[in-house]
Amino acid sequence: NHTGLFELYPLIEGETFRSCNSGQLKSLSAVMADFHRITSRISRRKPGQEREDDPARLLDDLHTFVPDVDPKLENFIESKLTALQDDMRRQYPDLPQAIIHGDLHQGNVLFDNDRVVGLFDFDWANRQERIRDIGDMLLFFCREAPFDASDIWSLTRGMMIDTDRAKKSIASYAAIDPIYRAELASLECVL
């Protein structure tokens, strides 16, 4: 006897992102700009949801998953996370907020030719600084090295950002919803 909850969804036909397709990047940038513009007036936050990128949470994860971490490495990581947290506390509060996707990468978007037809996995959606999604868009859609949507670990491989694609993405986004200088300066915290 099997008990449980099942959710059924209609099949959405589409393809994953092709890094050589500038139309897909332009479409995604426009969709995210519209999404942020439309949700920017929503003020409610999910109660009790921490930020996925909270440095304190990352340090807790280190202790959970590497309980016998070398103290020198732990101190080094803690100093870097503390510096990151200080940067975030200094820069983030004044940045524009909206509902963000929070997990924007190539495995969570489907395209039909140049058009976004599906945006999935809103587990981390919350009201935060929209630059978080913009940074993820640059990291995961403007990378030089290809990403394998069927292998989530390929998200963590070293890579370089294609600056031409990043500029086009930012321009497409900004054509719908302006990106401010302080947001661009804060990208070093995100990237």
Backbone as JSON Lines, residues from 0, in Angstrom:
{"i":0,"aa":"N","n":[0.84,-1.17,0.0],"ca":[0.0,0.0,0.0],"c":[0.89,1.24,0.0]}
{"i":1,"aa":"H","n":[0.85,2.03,-1.04],"ca":[1.69,3.21,-1.19],"c":[0.87,4.46,-0.87]}
{"i":2,"aa":"T","n":[1.37,5.26,0.03],"ca":[0.71,6.53,0.31],"c":[1.67,7.65,-0.04]}
{"i":3,"aa":"G","n":[1.14,8.77,-0.32],"ca":[1.99,9.91,-0.65],"c":[1.24,10.92,-1.49]}
{"i":4,"aa":"L","n":[1.94,11.94,-1.83],"ca":[1.38,13.02,-2.62],"c":[2.08,13.02,-3.97]}
{"i":5,"aa":"F","n":[1.3,13.11,-5.02],"ca":[1.85,13.16,-6.36],"c":[1.34,14.42,-7.04]}
{"i":6,"aa":"E","n":[2.22,15.08,-7.77],"ca":[1.82,16.25,-8.54],"c":[2.05,15.94,-10.0]}
{"i":7,"aa":"L","n":[1.06,16.24,-10.82],"ca":[1.16,16.03,-12.25],"c":[1.11,17.37,-12.96]}
{"i":8,"aa":"Y","n":[1.97,17.52,-13.94],"ca":[2.03,18.76,-14.7],"c":[1.97,18.43,-16.18]}
{"i":9,"aa":"P","n":[1.42,19.33,-16.97],"ca":[1.44,19.08,-18.42],"c":[2.89,19.15,-18.92]}
{"i":10,"aa":"L","n":[3.19,18.37,-19.92],"ca":[4.5,18.37,-20.53],"c":[4.72,19.69,-21.26]}
{"i":11,"aa":"I","n":[5.83,20.32,-21.01],"ca":[6.19,21.53,-21.74],"c":[7.32,21.16,-22.68]}
{"i":12,"aa":"E","n":[7.06,21.28,-23.96],"ca":[8.07,20.99,-24.96],"c":[9.08,22.12,-24.96]}
{"i":13,"aa":"G","n":[10.34,21.78,-25.1],"ca":[11.36,22.8,-25.18],"c":[12.74,22.2,-25.19]}
{"i":14,"aa":"E","n":[13.71,23.06,-25.28],"ca":[15.11,22.63,-25.3],"c":[15.88,23.42,-24.25]}
{"i":15,"aa":"T","n":[17.01,22.87,-23.87],"ca":[17.86,23.57,-22.92],"c":[18.62,24.68,-23.64]}
{"i":16,"aa":"F","n":[19.22,25.52,-22.86],"ca":[19.96,26.68,-23.36],"c":[21.14,26.25,-24.22]}
{"i":17,"aa":"R","n":[21.29,26.93,-25.34],"ca":[22.46,26.74,-26.19],"c":[23.28,28.01,-26.12]}
{"i":18,"aa":"S","n":[24.5,27.91,-25.6],"ca":[25.31,29.11,-25.37],"c":[25.58,29.9,-26.64]}
{"i":19,"aa":"C","n":[25.49,29.27,-27.79],"ca":[25.73,30.0,-29.04],"c":[24.48,30.75,-29.5]}
{"i":20,"aa":"N","n":[23.36,30.61,-28.81],"ca":[22.11,31.23,-29.22],"c":[21.89,32.53,-28.45]}
{"i":21,"aa":"S","n":[22.26,33.65,-29.06],"ca":[22.12,34.94,-28.38],"c":[20.66,35.32,-28.21]}
{"i":22,"aa":"G","n":[19.77,34.8,-29.07],"ca":[18.35,35.08,-28.92],"c":[17.78,34.5,-27.64]}
{"i":23,"aa":"Q","n":[18.24,33.31,-27.25],"ca":[17.79,32.71,-25.99],"c":[18.24,33.54,-24.8]}
{"i":24,"aa":"L","n":[19.47,34.01,-24.82],"ca":[19.98,34.85,-23.72],"c":[19.2,36.15,-23.64]}
{"i":25,"aa":"K","n":[18.91,36.76,-24.77],"ca":[18.13,38.0,-24.78],"c":[16.74,37.75,-24.22]}
{"i":26,"aa":"S","n":[16.11,36.65,-24.63],"ca":[14.77,36.31,-24.14],"c":[14.77,36.09,-22.63]}
{"i":27,"aa":"L","n":[15.75,35.32,-22.14],"ca":[15.83,35.07,-20.7],"c":[16.04,36.38,-19.93]}
{"i":28,"aa":"S","n":[16.92,37.23,-20.42],"ca":[17.17,38.51,-19.75],"c":[15.9,39.34,-19.68]}
{"i":29,"aa":"A","n":[15.13,39.35,-20.77],"ca":[13.88,40.1,-20.79],"c":[12.85,39.5,-19.84]}
{"i":30,"aa":"V","n":[12.75,38.17,-19.81],"ca":[11.8,37.5,-18.91],"c":[12.15,37.82,-17.45]}
{"i":31,"aa":"M","n":[13.43,37.76,-17.12],"ca":[13.82,38.03,-15.72],"c":[13.58,39.5,-15.37]}
{"i":32,"aa":"A","n":[13.84,40.41,-16.31],"ca":[13.57,41.83,-16.04],"c":[12.08,42.06,-15.8]}
{"i":33,"aa":"D","n":[11.24,41.45,-16.63],"ca":[9.79,41.57,-16.43],"c":[9.37,40.96,-15.1]}
{"i":34,"aa":"F","n":[9.88,39.78,-14.8],"ca":[9.56,39.1,-13.55],"c":[9.93,39.99,-12.35]}
{"i":35,"aa":"H","n":[11.12,40.56,-12.35],"ca":[11.55,41.41,-11.24],"c":[10.74,42.71,-11.19]}
{"i":36,"aa":"R","n":[10.48,43.3,-12.34],"ca":[9.71,44.55,-12.38],"c":[8.3,44.32,-11.82]}
{"i":37,"aa":"I","n":[7.67,43.24,-12.24],"ca":[6.3,42.94,-11.81],"c":[6.25,42.61,-10.32]}
{"i":38,"aa":"T","n":[7.25,41.92,-9.8],"ca":[7.21,41.48,-8.4],"c":[7.88,42.46,-7.43]}
{"i":39,"aa":"S","n":[8.41,43.55,-7.93],"ca":[9.16,44.47,-7.05],"c":[8.28,45.12,-5.98]}
{"i":40,"aa":"R","n":[6.99,45.18,-6.2],"ca":[6.09,45.8,-5.22],"c":[5.58,44.83,-4.17]}
{"i":41,"aa":"I","n":[5.88,43.57,-4.32],"ca":[5.48,42.58,-3.32],"c":[6.45,42.67,-2.16]}
{"i":42,"aa":"S","n":[5.94,42.92,-0.97],"ca":[6.83,43.17,0.16],"c":[6.98,41.99,1.11]}
{"i":43,"aa":"R","n":[6.11,41.02,1.04],"ca":[6.13,39.91,1.98],"c":[7.29,38.96,1.71]}
{"i":44,"aa":"R","n":[7.98,38.55,2.76],"ca":[9.03,37.53,2.68],"c":[8.47,36.23,3.23]}
{"i":45,"aa":"K","n":[8.98,35.13,2.75],"ca":[8.6,33.85,3.33],"c":[9.13,33.81,4.76]}
{"i":46,"aa":"P","n":[8.29,33.52,5.73],"ca":[8.78,33.47,7.11],"c":[9.77,32.32,7.3]}
{"i":47,"aa":"G","n":[10.87,32.64,7.96],"ca":[11.82,31.6,8.36],"c":[12.74,31.11,7.27]}
{"i":48,"aa":"Q","n":[12.67,31.65,6.06],"ca":[13.58,31.17,5.02],"c":[14.85,32.01,5.03]}
{"i":49,"aa":"E","n":[15.95,31.32,5.24],"ca":[17.23,32.02,5.22],"c":[17.69,32.16,3.78]}
{"i":50,"aa":"R","n":[18.67,33.01,3.6],"ca":[19.26,33.17,2.28],"c":[20.13,31.97,1.98]}
{"i":51,"aa":"E","n":[20.03,31.47,0.77],"ca":[20.86,30.33,0.37],"c":[22.34,30.7,0.43]}
{"i":52,"aa":"D","n":[22.65,31.96,0.17],"ca":[24.05,32.39,0.12],"c":[24.52,33.05,1.42]}
{"i":53,"aa":"D","n":[23.79,32.87,2.51],"ca":[24.16,33.46,3.79],"c":[25.48,32.85,4.26]}
{"i":54,"aa":"P","n":[26.52,33.67,4.43],"ca":[27.82,33.14,4.86],"c":[27.77,32.35,6.16]}
{"i":55,"aa":"A","n":[26.93,32.75,7.11],"ca":[26.82,31.99,8.37],"c":[26.29,30.59,8.08]}
{"i":56,"aa":"R","n":[25.33,30.5,7.18],"ca":[24.79,29.18,6.8],"c":[25.86,28.34,6.13]}
{"i":57,"aa":"L","n":[26.66,28.96,5.27],"ca":[27.72,28.23,4.58],"c":[28.75,27.68,5.56]}
{"i":58,"aa":"L","n":[29.07,28.46,6.6],"ca":[30.01,27.99,7.61],"c":[29.41,26.83,8.41]}
{"i":59,"aa":"D","n":[28.12,26.93,8.74],"ca":[27.45,25.81,9.41],"c":[27.5,24.55,8.55]}
{"i":60,"aa":"D","n":[27.28,24.73,7.24],"ca":[27.35,23.59,6.32],"c":[28.74,22.97,6.32]}
{"i":61,"aa":"L","n":[29.76,23.81,6.4],"ca":[31.13,23.29,6.45],"c":[31.29,22.36,7.65]}
{"i":62,"aa":"H","n":[30.81,22.79,8.81],"ca":[30.93,21.97,10.03],"c":[30.08,20.7,9.93]}
{"i":63,"aa":"T","n":[28.94,20.81,9.26],"ca":[28.07,19.64,9.13],"c":[28.69,18.59,8.21]}
{"i":64,"aa":"F","n":[29.19,19.04,7.07],"ca":[29.66,18.1,6.05],"c":[31.14,17.76,6.15]}
{"i":65,"aa":"V","n":[31.9,18.58,6.86],"ca":[33.33,18.31,7.07],"c":[33.63,18.52,8.55]}
{"i":66,"aa":"P","n":[33.12,17.63,9.41],"ca":[33.25,17.85,10.86],"c":[34.69,17.89,11.35]}
{"i":67,"aa":"D","n":[35.6,17.26,10.64],"ca":[36.99,17.25,11.08],"c":[37.86,18.15,10.22]}
{"i":68,"aa":"V","n":[37.29,19.29,9.8],"ca":[38.01,20.23,8.95],"c":[39.27,20.73,9.68]}
{"i":69,"aa":"D","n":[40.35,20.87,8.93],"ca":[41.6,21.39,9.48],"c":[41.35,22.8,10.02]}
{"i":70,"aa":"P","n":[41.77,23.08,11.26],"ca":[41.51,24.4,11.87],"c":[42.05,25.57,11.06]}
{"i":71,"aa":"K","n":[43.19,25.4,10.39],"ca":[43.74,26.49,9.58],"c":[42.83,26.77,8.38]}
{"i":72,"aa":"L","n":[42.35,25.7,7.75],"ca":[41.43,25.87,6.64],"c":[40.13,26.49,7.12]}
{"i":73,"aa":"E","n":[39.64,26.03,8.25],"ca":[38.4,26.57,8.82],"c":[38.54,28.07,9.08]}
{"i":74,"aa":"N","n":[39.66,28.48,9.67],"ca":[39.89,29.9,9.94],"c":[39.96,30.71,8.65]}
{"i":75,"aa":"F","n":[40.63,30.15,7.64],"ca":[40.72,30.82,6.35],"c":[39.34,31.0,5.73]}
{"i":76,"aa":"I","n":[38.56,29.93,5.7],"ca":[37.21,29.99,5.12],"c":[36.34,30.94,5.93]}
{"i":77,"aa":"E","n":[36.44,30.86,7.24],"ca":[35.63,31.76,8.08],"c":[35.98,33.22,7.83]}
{"i":78,"aa":"S","n":[37.27,33.54,7.66],"ca":[37.66,34.93,7.39],"c":[37.11,35.4,6.05]}
{"i":79,"aa":"K","n":[37.15,34.52,5.03],"ca":[36.6,34.89,3.72],"c":[35.09,35.07,3.78]}
{"i":80,"aa":"L","n":[34.4,34.16,4.49],"ca":[32.95,34.28,4.61],"c":[32.54,35.5,5.41]}
{"i":81,"aa":"T","n":[33.31,35.83,6.45],"ca":[33.03,37.02,7.25],"c":[33.19,38.28,6.39]}
{"i":82,"aa":"A","n":[34.26,38.32,5.59],"ca":[34.46,39.47,4.69],"c":[33.32,39.57,3.69]}
{"i":83,"aa":"L","n":[32.89,38.42,3.15],"ca":[31.77,38.41,2.21],"c":[30.5,38.9,2.89]}
{"i":84,"aa":"Q","n":[30.25,38.43,4.1],"ca":[29.07,38.85,4.84],"c":[29.1,40.36,5.11]}
{"i":85,"aa":"D","n":[30.27,40.88,5.47],"ca":[30.4,42.33,5.69],"c":[30.1,43.1,4.41]}
{"i":86,"aa":"D","n":[30.63,42.62,3.28],"ca":[30.34,43.27,1.99],"c":[28.85,43.25,1.7]}
{"i":87,"aa":"M","n":[28.23,42.1,1.91],"ca":[26.8,41.98,1.64],"c":[25.99,42.91,2.55]}
{"i":88,"aa":"R","n":[26.32,42.96,3.81],"ca":[25.58,43.83,4.75],"c":[25.75,45.31,4.39]}
{"i":89,"aa":"R","n":[26.92,45.64,3.87],"ca":[27.19,47.03,3.52],"c":[26.5,47.41,2.2]}
{"i":90,"aa":"Q","n":[26.52,46.52,1.22],"ca":[26.03,46.86,-0.11],"c":[24.58,46.48,-0.36]}
{"i":91,"aa":"Y","n":[24.15,45.34,0.1],"ca":[22.84,44.8,-0.29],"c":[21.63,45.6,0.19]}
{"i":92,"aa":"P","n":[21.59,46.11,1.42],"ca":[20.34,46.72,1.89],"c":[19.81,47.86,1.03]}
{"i":93,"aa":"D","n":[20.66,48.53,0.29],"ca":[20.2,49.66,-0.51],"c":[19.89,49.3,-1.95]}
{"i":94,"aa":"L","n":[20.02,48.04,-2.3],"ca":[19.8,47.62,-3.67],"c":[18.32,47.3,-3.92]}
{"i":95,"aa":"P","n":[17.85,47.47,-5.16],"ca":[16.45,47.17,-5.47],"c":[16.13,45.7,-5.21]}
{"i":96,"aa":"Q","n":[14.95,45.49,-4.64],"ca":[14.5,44.14,-4.33],"c":[13.28,43.78,-5.17]}
{"i":97,"aa":"A","n":[13.09,42.5,-5.32],"ca":[11.92,41.93,-6.01],"c":[11.83,40.48,-5.56]}
{"i":98,"aa":"I","n":[10.86,39.77,-6.04],"ca":[10.84,38.32,-5.84],"c":[11.89,37.77,-6.79]}
{"i":99,"aa":"I","n":[12.83,37.03,-6.26],"ca":[13.86,36.44,-7.11],"c":[13.59,34.95,-7.28]}
{"i":100,"aa":"H","n":[14.08,34.4,-8.35],"ca":[13.98,32.96,-8.58],"c":[14.85,32.24,-7.56]}
{"i":101,"aa":"G","n":[16.09,32.68,-7.4],"ca":[16.98,32.14,-6.38],"c":[17.77,30.9,-6.78]}
{"i":102,"aa":"D","n":[17.45,30.31,-7.92],"ca":[18.15,29.1,-8.37],"c":[18.18,29.09,-9.9]}
{"i":103,"aa":"L","n":[18.54,30.23,-10.46],"ca":[18.48,30.42,-11.9],"c":[19.73,29.83,-12.56]}
{"i":104,"aa":"H","n":[19.54,28.71,-13.23],"ca":[20.62,28.11,-14.01],"c":[20.0,27.37,-15.18]}
{"i":105,"aa":"Q","n":[20.84,26.84,-16.05],"ca":[20.37,26.26,-17.31],"c":[19.47,25.05,-17.13]}
{"i":106,"aa":"G","n":[19.56,24.37,-16.01],"ca":[18.7,23.22,-15.77],"c":[17.28,23.61,-15.41]}
{"i":107,"aa":"N","n":[17.03,24.9,-15.15],"ca":[15.71,25.34,-14.71],"c":[14.98,26.22,-15.72]}
{"i":108,"aa":"V","n":[15.46,26.22,-16.97],"ca":[14.84,27.05,-18.01],"c":[14.73,26.22,-19.29]}
{"i":109,"aa":"L","n":[13.59,26.32,-19.97],"ca":[13.4,25.68,-21.27],"c":[13.09,26.75,-22.32]}
{"i":110,"aa":"F","n":[13.54,26.49,-23.53],"ca":[13.36,27.43,-24.64],"c":[12.68,26.72,-25.81]}
{"i":111,"aa":"D","n":[11.95,27.5,-26.59],"ca":[11.46,27.07,-27.9],"c":[12.05,28.08,-28.87]}
{"i":112,"aa":"N","n":[13.05,27.63,-29.6],"ca":[13.86,28.52,-30.44],"c":[14.45,29.61,-29.55]}
{"i":113,"aa":"D","n":[14.06,30.87,-29.77],"ca":[14.63,31.98,-28.99],"c":[13.74,32.42,-27.83]}
{"i":114,"aa":"R","n":[12.67,31.71,-27.56],"ca":[11.69,32.15,-26.58],"c":[11.72,31.26,-25.34]}
{"i":115,"aa":"V","n":[11.71,31.88,-24.15],"ca":[11.59,31.12,-22.9],"c":[10.18,30.57,-22.83]}
{"i":116,"aa":"V","n":[10.06,29.24,-22.63],"ca":[8.74,28.61,-22.51],"c":[8.53,27.98,-21.14]}
{"i":117,"aa":"G","n":[9.58,27.9,-20.34],"ca":[9.44,27.32,-19.02],"c":[10.52,27.8,-18.07]}
{"i":118,"aa":"L","n":[10.1,28.19,-16.89],"ca":[11.02,28.59,-15.81],"c":[10.59,27.77,-14.6]}
{"i":119,"aa":"F","n":[11.49,26.94,-14.08],"ca":[11.12,25.94,-13.09],"c":[11.92,26.07,-11.79]}
{"i":120,"aa":"D","n":[11.47,25.35,-10.77],"ca":[12.18,25.17,-9.5],"c":[12.28,26.47,-8.71]}
{"i":121,"aa":"F","n":[11.16,26.85,-8.14],"ca":[11.1,28.1,-7.36],"c":[11.26,27.86,-5.86]}
{"i":122,"aa":"D","n":[11.98,26.8,-5.47],"ca":[12.17,26.49,-4.05],"c":[12.82,27.63,-3.27]}
{"i":123,"aa":"W","n":[13.72,28.37,-3.91],"ca":[14.45,29.45,-3.24],"c":[13.88,30.82,-3.55]}
{"i":124,"aa":"A","n":[12.72,30.87,-4.2],"ca":[12.1,32.16,-4.5],"c":[11.79,32.88,-3.21]}
{"i":125,"aa":"N","n":[12.11,34.16,-3.19],"ca":[11.91,34.98,-2.01],"c":[12.15,36.42,-2.39]}
{"i":126,"aa":"R","n":[11.72,37.33,-1.55],"ca":[12.01,38.74,-1.78],"c":[13.44,39.0,-1.33]}
{"i":127,"aa":"Q","n":[14.28,39.34,-2.27],"ca":[15.68,39.66,-2.0],"c":[16.15,40.66,-3.05]}
{"i":128,"aa":"E","n":[17.41,40.94,-3.02],"ca":[18.0,41.84,-3.99],"c":[17.99,41.13,-5.35]}
{"i":129,"aa":"R","n":[17.44,41.8,-6.33],"ca":[17.3,41.18,-7.65],"c":[18.66,40.9,-8.3]}
{"i":130,"aa":"I","n":[19.69,41.56,-7.82],"ca":[21.03,41.35,-8.39],"c":[21.46,39.9,-8.22]}
{"i":131,"aa":"R","n":[20.86,39.21,-7.26],"ca":[21.18,37.79,-7.07],"c":[20.84,37.0,-8.33]}
{"i":132,"aa":"D","n":[19.64,37.2,-8.87],"ca":[19.26,36.52,-10.1],"c":[20.1,36.99,-11.29]}
{"i":133,"aa":"I","n":[20.36,38.28,-11.34],"ca":[21.17,38.82,-12.43],"c":[22.56,38.2,-12.4]}
{"i":134,"aa":"G","n":[23.15,38.1,-11.2],"ca":[24.45,37.46,-11.06],"c":[24.42,36.0,-11.49]}
{"i":135,"aa":"D","n":[23.38,35.28,-11.09],"ca":[23.25,33.88,-11.5],"c":[23.09,33.77,-13.02]}
{"i":136,"aa":"M","n":[22.35,34.72,-13.6],"ca":[22.18,34.7,-15.05],"c":[23.54,34.86,-15.74]}
{"i":137,"aa":"L","n":[24.36,35.74,-15.22],"ca":[25.7,35.93,-15.81],"c":[26.57,34.7,-15.59]}
{"i":138,"aa":"L","n":[26.52,34.13,-14.38],"ca":[27.34,32.96,-14.08],"c":[26.97,31.74,-14.91]}
{"i":139,"aa":"F","n":[25.69,31.49,-15.06],"ca":[25.27,30.22,-15.63],"c":[24.83,30.29,-17.09]}
{"i":140,"aa":"F","n":[24.62,31.51,-17.61],"ca":[24.21,31.62,-19.01],"c":[25.23,32.38,-19.85]}
{"i":141,"aa":"C","n":[26.21,32.97,-19.23],"ca":[27.24,33.71,-19.97],"c":[28.61,33.09,-19.77]}
{"i":142,"aa":"R","n":[28.65,31.85,-19.39],"ca":[29.93,31.18,-19.17],"c":[30.5,30.68,-20.47]}
{"i":143,"aa":"E","n":[31.82,30.66,-20.53],"ca":[32.48,30.16,-21.74],"c":[32.4,28.64,-21.81]}
{"i":144,"aa":"A","n":[32.6,27.97,-20.68],"ca":[32.57,26.5,-20.67],"c":[31.12,26.04,-20.72]}
{"i":145,"aa":"P","n":[30.81,25.03,-21.53],"ca":[29.43,24.56,-21.6],"c":[28.99,23.94,-20.28]}
{"i":146,"aa":"F","n":[27.71,24.01,-20.05],"ca":[27.07,23.46,-18.86],"c":[26.2,22.3,-19.29]}
{"i":147,"aa":"D","n":[26.26,21.21,-18.56],"ca":[25.45,20.03,-18.86],"c":[24.26,20.02,-17.91]}
{"i":148,"aa":"A","n":[23.09,20.36,-18.43],"ca":[21.89,20.48,-17.59],"c":[21.51,19.16,-16.92]}
{"i":149,"aa":"S","n":[21.98,18.04,-17.44],"ca":[21.67,16.75,-16.82],"c":[22.65,16.41,-15.69]}
{"i":150,"aa":"D","n":[23.68,17.21,-15.51],"ca":[24.69,16.98,-14.47],"c":[24.81,18.23,-13.6]}
{"i":151,"aa":"I","n":[24.06,18.26,-12.49],"ca":[24.03,19.44,-11.63],"c":[25.42,19.82,-11.12]}
{"i":152,"aa":"W","n":[26.31,18.84,-11.02],"ca":[27.66,19.13,-10.53],"c":[28.46,19.96,-11.53]}
{"i":153,"aa":"S","n":[28.04,19.97,-12.79],"ca":[28.77,20.78,-13.76],"c":[28.6,22.27,-13.47]}
{"i":154,"aa":"L","n":[27.62,22.62,-12.64],"ca":[27.47,24.02,-12.21],"c":[28.67,24.5,-11.41]}
{"i":155,"aa":"T","n":[29.36,23.58,-10.76],"ca":[30.43,23.96,-9.84],"c":[31.81,23.94,-10.48]}
{"i":156,"aa":"R","n":[31.89,23.58,-11.75],"ca":[33.19,23.54,-12.41],"c":[33.7,24.96,-12.65]}
{"i":157,"aa":"G","n":[35.02,25.09,-12.62],"ca":[35.63,26.37,-12.92],"c":[35.25,26.85,-14.32]}
{"i":158,"aa":"M","n":[35.15,28.13,-14.48],"ca":[34.77,28.67,-15.79],"c":[35.13,30.15,-15.84]}
{"i":159,"aa":"M","n":[35.05,30.68,-17.03],"ca":[35.23,32.12,-17.26],"c":[33.92,32.66,-17.84]}
{"i":160,"aa":"I","n":[33.65,33.92,-17.58],"ca":[32.45,34.55,-18.13],"c":[32.79,35.18,-19.48]}
{"i":161,"aa":"D","n":[31.94,34.93,-20.47],"ca":[32.07,35.55,-21.78],"c":[31.55,36.98,-21.64]}
{"i":162,"aa":"T","n":[32.46,37.93,-21.64],"ca":[32.07,39.32,-21.36],"c":[31.14,39.9,-22.43]}
{"i":163,"aa":"D","n":[31.28,39.47,-23.68],"ca":[30.37,39.96,-24.72],"c":[28.94,39.51,-24.44]}
{"i":164,"aa":"R","n":[28.77,38.23,-24.1],"ca":[27.43,37.73,-23.78],"c":[26.91,38.4,-22.51]}
{"i":165,"aa":"A","n":[27.77,38.61,-21.52],"ca":[27.34,39.26,-20.28],"c":[26.85,40.69,-20.57]}
{"i":166,"aa":"K","n":[27.55,41.41,-21.4],"ca":[27.13,42.78,-21.74],"c":[25.78,42.77,-22.46]}
{"i":167,"aa":"K","n":[25.59,41.81,-23.36],"ca":[24.32,41.7,-24.08],"c":[23.18,41.35,-23.13]}
{"i":168,"aa":"S","n":[23.46,40.47,-22.18],"ca":[22.45,40.09,-21.2],"c":[22.04,41.29,-20.34]}
{"i":169,"aa":"I","n":[23.03,42.0,-19.85],"ca":[22.76,43.19,-19.03],"c":[21.98,44.23,-19.84]}
{"i":170,"aa":"A","n":[22.37,44.44,-21.09],"ca":[21.68,45.42,-21.95],"c":[20.23,45.01,-22.2]}
{"i":171,"aa":"S","n":[19.99,43.72,-22.44],"ca":[18.61,43.25,-22.66],"c":[17.76,43.42,-21.42]}
{"i":172,"aa":"Y","n":[18.33,43.12,-20.26],"ca":[17.62,43.3,-19.0],"c":[17.32,44.78,-18.79]}
{"i":173,"aa":"A","n":[18.36,45.62,-18.93],"ca":[18.24,47.06,-18.64],"c":[17.3,47.77,-19.61]}
{"i":174,"aa":"A","n":[17.07,47.21,-20.79],"ca":[16.12,47.81,-21.73],"c":[14.69,47.73,-21.19]}
{"i":175,"aa":"I","n":[14.44,46.81,-20.26],"ca":[13.11,46.64,-19.68],"c":[13.04,47.22,-18.28]}
{"i":176,"aa":"D","n":[14.08,47.01,-17.5],"ca":[14.12,47.48,-16.11],"c":[15.55,47.94,-15.82]}
{"i":177,"aa":"P","n":[15.76,49.22,-15.54],"ca":[17.12,49.73,-15.38],"c":[17.91,48.99,-14.3]}
{"i":178,"aa":"I","n":[19.19,48.8,-14.56],"ca":[20.12,48.25,-13.57],"c":[20.98,49.42,-13.1]}
{"i":179,"aa":"Y","n":[21.08,49.58,-11.8],"ca":[21.77,50.73,-11.24],"c":[23.25,50.46,-11.0]}
{"i":180,"aa":"R","n":[24.02,51.52,-10.99],"ca":[25.47,51.42,-10.81],"c":[25.83,50.66,-9.53]}
{"i":181,"aa":"A","n":[25.1,50.91,-8.46],"ca":[25.38,50.2,-7.19],"c":[25.16,48.69,-7.34]}
{"i":182,"aa":"E","n":[24.18,48.31,-8.17],"ca":[23.94,46.88,-8.4],"c":[25.12,46.26,-9.15]}
{"i":183,"aa":"L","n":[25.58,46.94,-10.17],"ca":[26.72,46.42,-10.93],"c":[27.96,46.32,-10.04]}
{"i":184,"aa":"A","n":[28.16,47.31,-9.17],"ca":[29.31,47.27,-8.25],"c":[29.19,46.11,-7.27]}
{"i":185,"aa":"S","n":[27.96,45.75,-6.91],"ca":[27.77,44.67,-5.94],"c":[27.97,43.29,-6.54]}
{"i":186,"aa":"L","n":[28.07,43.19,-7.84],"ca":[28.21,41.88,-8.47],"c":[29.43,41.12,-7.98]}
{"i":187,"aa":"E","n":[30.45,41.82,-7.52],"ca":[31.61,41.11,-7.01],"c":[31.26,40.28,-5.79]}
{"i":188,"aa":"C","n":[30.22,40.65,-5.06],"ca":[29.76,39.83,-3.92],"c":[29.03,38.59,-4.43]}
{"i":189,"aa":"V","n":[28.34,38.73,-5.56],"ca":[27.53,37.64,-6.09],"c":[28.39,36.68,-6.89]}
{"i":190,"aa":"L","n":[29.29,37.23,-7.69],"ca":[30.07,36.38,-8.6],"c":[31.27,35.84,-7.89]}
